[in-house]
Amino acid sequence: MEQIISNPVVFTALIIWSLAWKGLGLWRAAKNNQKYWFVAIMVINAVGILEIIYLGWFAKKDRFWERLLRR
């Protein structure tokens, strides 16, 4: 873990990855009025893993992935 933190390129990429998934997960949870998921995603920092799980399996489906892939 120390090597990841000491390498600025890897550390920056990890932060960008995490923020992108966190933002997407928070946006979907808020839009779907899923308060518990919103709080969990806000509090737990799991480098995007929790956000990916939420978006893939627990977010209300409304062609989200289809729209995302079309862009």
TILUM-499635 format. One line per 8 residues: number of its first residue (from 1); their letters; for each residue x, y, z of N, C-alpha, C. Coordinates in nm, 4 decimals, m for minus. Example, Ala and Ser with C-alpha at 12.3 -4.5 7.8 and 13.67 -1.06 7.14 Angstrom:
BEGIN
1	as	1.3190/m0.5690/0.7800/1.2300/m0.4500/0.7800/1.3200/m0.3300/0.7800 ~ 1.2850/m0.2250/0.7080/1.3670/m0.1060/0.7140/1.2900/0.0030/0.7870
//
This chain:
BEGIN
1	meqiisnp	0.0822/m0.1194/0.0000/0.0000/0.0000/0.0000/0.0867/0.1259/0.0000 ~ 0.1999/0.1175/0.0659/0.2884/0.2331/0.0718/0.3403/0.2695/m0.0672 ~ 0.3631/0.1678/m0.1518/0.4110/0.1937/m0.2869/0.3065/0.2669/m0.3701 ~ 0.1794/0.2366/m0.3478/0.0722/0.3046/m0.4211/0.0669/0.4513/m0.3822 ~ 0.0753/0.4778/m0.2552/0.0674/0.6155/m0.2073/0.1899/0.6955/m0.2494 ~ 0.3061/0.6321/m0.2542/0.4280/0.7047/m0.2893/0.4398/0.7297/m0.4397 ~ 0.3666/0.6572/m0.5232/0.3704/0.6777/m0.6681/0.2588/0.7756/m0.7056 ~ 0.2940/0.9000/m0.7430/0.1908/1.0013/m0.7680/0.0991/0.9692/m0.8865
9	vvftalii	0.1490/0.9011/m0.9878/0.0659/0.8682/m1.1041/m0.0422/0.7674/m1.0656 ~ m0.0034/0.6622/m0.9963/m0.0994/0.5598/m0.9534/m0.1977/0.6187/m0.8532 ~ m0.1480/0.6990/m0.7611/m0.2332/0.7603/m0.6598/m0.3366/0.8533/m0.7236 ~ m0.2943/0.9345/m0.8193/m0.3859/1.0257/m0.8887/m0.4901/0.9480/m0.9684 ~ m0.4474/0.8438/m1.0373/m0.5420/0.7618/m1.1136/m0.6440/0.6958/m1.0213 ~ m0.5996/0.6494/m0.9059/m0.6889/0.5871/m0.8087/m0.7911/0.6871/m0.7546 ~ m0.7485/0.8075/m0.7295/m0.8410/0.9119/m0.6810/m0.9433/0.9473/m0.7882 ~ m0.8997/0.9630/m0.9115/m0.9924/0.9960/m1.0211/m1.0932/0.8824/m1.0403
17	wslawkgl	m1.0458/0.7570/m1.0384/m1.1333/0.6398/m1.0510/m1.2386/0.6407/m0.9406 ~ m1.1947/0.6610/m0.8179/m1.2841/0.6581/m0.7026/m1.3864/0.7711/m0.7079 ~ m1.3422/0.8913/m0.7399/m1.4345/1.0053/m0.7457/m1.5373/0.9911/m0.8568 ~ m1.4963/0.9367/m0.9691/m1.5910/0.9188/m1.0796/m1.7028/0.8219/m1.0403 ~ m1.6666/0.7062/m0.9836/m1.7685/0.6095/m0.9428/m1.8520/0.6616/m0.8270 ~ m1.7896/0.7311/m0.7321/m1.8626/0.7849/m0.6179/m1.9660/0.8876/m0.6654 ~ m1.9250/0.9760/m0.7550/m2.0180/1.0757/m0.8078/m2.1346/1.0130/m0.8811 ~ m2.1064/0.9137/m0.9631/m2.2119/0.8457/m1.0377/m2.3069/0.7716/m0.9439
25	glwraakn	m2.2508/0.7032/m0.8457/m2.3342/0.6313/m0.7490/m2.4194/0.7237/m0.6649 ~ m2.3616/0.8337/m0.6185/m2.4384/0.9302/m0.5384/m2.5499/0.9938/m0.6207 ~ m2.5194/1.0250/m0.7450/m2.6198/1.0872/m0.8312/m2.7392/0.9938/m0.8527 ~ m2.7082/0.8663/m0.8810/m2.8182/0.7699/m0.9036/m2.8980/0.7435/m0.7768 ~ m2.8311/0.7316/m0.6632/m2.9019/0.7073/m0.5372/m2.9926/0.8247/m0.5035 ~ m2.9448/0.9462/m0.5253/m3.0270/1.0638/m0.4980/m3.1453/1.0701/m0.5944 ~ m3.1200/1.0429/m0.7208/m3.2267/1.0467/m0.8212/m3.3349/0.9432/m0.7912 ~ m3.2941/0.8257/m0.7404/m3.3884/0.7188/m0.7091/m3.4458/0.7296/m0.5680
33	nqkywfva	m3.4081/0.8348/m0.4966/m3.4561/0.8573/m0.3599/m3.4231/0.7381/m0.2687 ~ m3.3044/0.6844/m0.2847/m3.2566/0.5729/m0.2024/m3.1583/0.6283/m0.0991 ~ m3.2145/0.6784/0.0100/m3.1365/0.7511/0.1103/m3.0306/0.6652/0.1771 ~ m3.0632/0.5400/0.2080/m2.9654/0.4547/0.2757/m2.8447/0.4256/0.1875 ~ m2.8695/0.4034/0.0592/m2.7582/0.3828/m0.0325/m2.6763/0.5100/m0.0456 ~ m2.7431/0.6246/m0.0502/m2.6725/0.7525/m0.0612/m2.5766/0.7700/0.0564 ~ m2.6259/0.7458/0.1771/m2.5419/0.7609/0.2969/m2.4288/0.6589/0.2955 ~ m2.4579/0.5350/0.2600/m2.3539/0.4315/0.2570/m2.2441/0.4667/0.1575
41	imvinavg	m2.2816/0.5116/0.0396/m2.1830/0.5482/m0.0618/m2.1041/0.6706/m0.0172 ~ m2.1705/0.7636/0.0489/m2.1035/0.8850/0.0956/m2.0008/0.8532/0.2045 ~ m2.0339/0.7622/0.2950/m1.9495/0.7364/0.4116/m1.8400/0.6331/0.3835 ~ m1.8737/0.5265/0.3118/m1.7788/0.4170/0.2906/m1.6931/0.4466/0.1673 ~ m1.5642/0.4500/0.1887/m1.4722/0.4725/0.0781/m1.4105/0.3388/0.0392 ~ m1.4594/0.2807/m0.0694/m1.4151/0.1475/m0.1112/m1.3541/0.1497/m0.2510 ~ m1.2965/0.2597/m0.2919/m1.2293/0.2749/m0.4208/m1.3222/0.2367/m0.5367 ~ m1.4472/0.2693/m0.5245/m1.5422/0.2468/m0.6318/m1.6121/0.1128/m0.6293
49	ileiiylg	m1.5707/0.0217/m0.5436/m1.6295/m0.1127/m0.5431/m1.7758/m0.1089/m0.4994 ~ m1.8057/m0.0407/m0.3897/m1.9441/m0.0308/m0.3425/m2.0318/0.0388/m0.4463 ~ m1.9788/0.1417/m0.5094/m2.0544/0.2152/m0.6102/m2.0861/0.1273/m0.7309 ~ m1.9891/0.0474/m0.7740/m2.0110/m0.0421/m0.8878/m2.1158/m0.1474/m0.8528 ~ m2.1093/m0.2012/m0.7316/m2.2095/m0.2989/m0.6871/m2.3478/m0.2359/m0.6862 ~ m2.3582/m0.1156/m0.6318/m2.4878/m0.0474/m0.6281/m2.5413/m0.0228/m0.7687 ~ m2.4588/0.0341/m0.8543/m2.5045/0.0667/m0.9897/m2.5389/m0.0579/m1.0703 ~ m2.4662/m0.1652/m1.0484/m2.4890/m0.2872/m1.1256/m2.6084/m0.3689/m1.0805
57	wfakkdrf	m2.6358/m0.3697/m0.9494/m2.7382/m0.4615/m0.8999/m2.8519/m0.3973/m0.8215 ~ m2.8313/m0.2834/m0.7592/m2.9325/m0.2297/m0.6692/m2.9975/m0.1003/m0.7171 ~ m2.9389/m0.0319/m0.8106/m2.9999/0.0905/m0.8628/m3.1227/0.0538/m0.9450 ~ m3.2233/0.1384/m0.9373/m3.3423/0.1150/m1.0193/m3.3026/0.1268/m1.1652 ~ m3.3439/0.0313/m1.2418/m3.3045/0.0265/m1.3828/m3.4002/0.1110/m1.4668 ~ m3.3444/0.2015/m1.5432/m3.4233/0.2793/m1.6380/m3.3397/0.3083/m1.7625 ~ m3.2828/0.2000/m1.8136/m3.1969/0.2075/m1.9312/m3.0716/0.2898/m1.9046 ~ m3.0279/0.2970/m1.7813/m2.9112/0.3757/m1.7448/m2.7882/0.3321/m1.8237
65	werllrr	m2.7604/0.2025/m1.8241/m2.6403/0.1543/m1.8910/m2.6503/0.1721/m2.0419 ~ m2.7701/0.1583/m2.0970/m2.7860/0.1792/m2.2404/m2.7546/0.3232/m2.2779 ~ m2.8033/0.4186/m2.1992/m2.7752/0.5593/m2.2265/m2.6282/0.5902/m2.2081 ~ m2.5674/0.5307/m2.1059/m2.4260/0.5557/m2.0795/m2.3390/0.5036/m2.1939 ~ m2.3747/0.3873/m2.2480/m2.2944/0.3290/m2.3552/m2.3141/0.3986/m2.4894 ~ m2.4260/0.4644/m2.5094/m2.4511/0.5352/m2.6347/m2.3673/0.6606/m2.6486 ~ m2.3256/0.7195/m2.5380/m2.2514/0.8476/m2.5442/m2.1118/0.8314/m2.5912
//
